[in-house]
Amino acid sequence: MDVGLQAKYQARAQVLKALAHPSRLLIVDQLAAREHSVAELTALVGADISTVSKHLSILKTAGLVNDQRRGKQVFYSLRTPCVLSFFGCVETVLQAKLDSQIRLVR
């Protein structure tokens, strides 16, 4: 495989891996509505602050979120709202799978 093509697929995989955790999906959904502080996201996710910070770091490294320090707090926002279109596609896949399973049962 061409080195440039391999790098392209590696970069895509990094983004998909960053999304491949329920807590990170929840964080992205919450950030789609508005920015949140780490403390707010910690409460929403229901995990300790170090775990949520690690999730946010993964999302930031993948280029999905931005962070902004304001005093002692860090606020996160969704950098790439187009990821929500991907979520819509995933929902379509899940619905098609469910419809297929329902047809098999009938």
Secondary structure, 3 states (H helix, E strand, C coil): CCHHHHHHHHHHHHHHHHHCCHHHHHHHHHHHHCCEEHHHHHHHHCCCHHHHHHHHHHHHHCCCEEEEEECCEEEEEECCCCHHHHHHHHHHHHHHHHHHHHHHHC
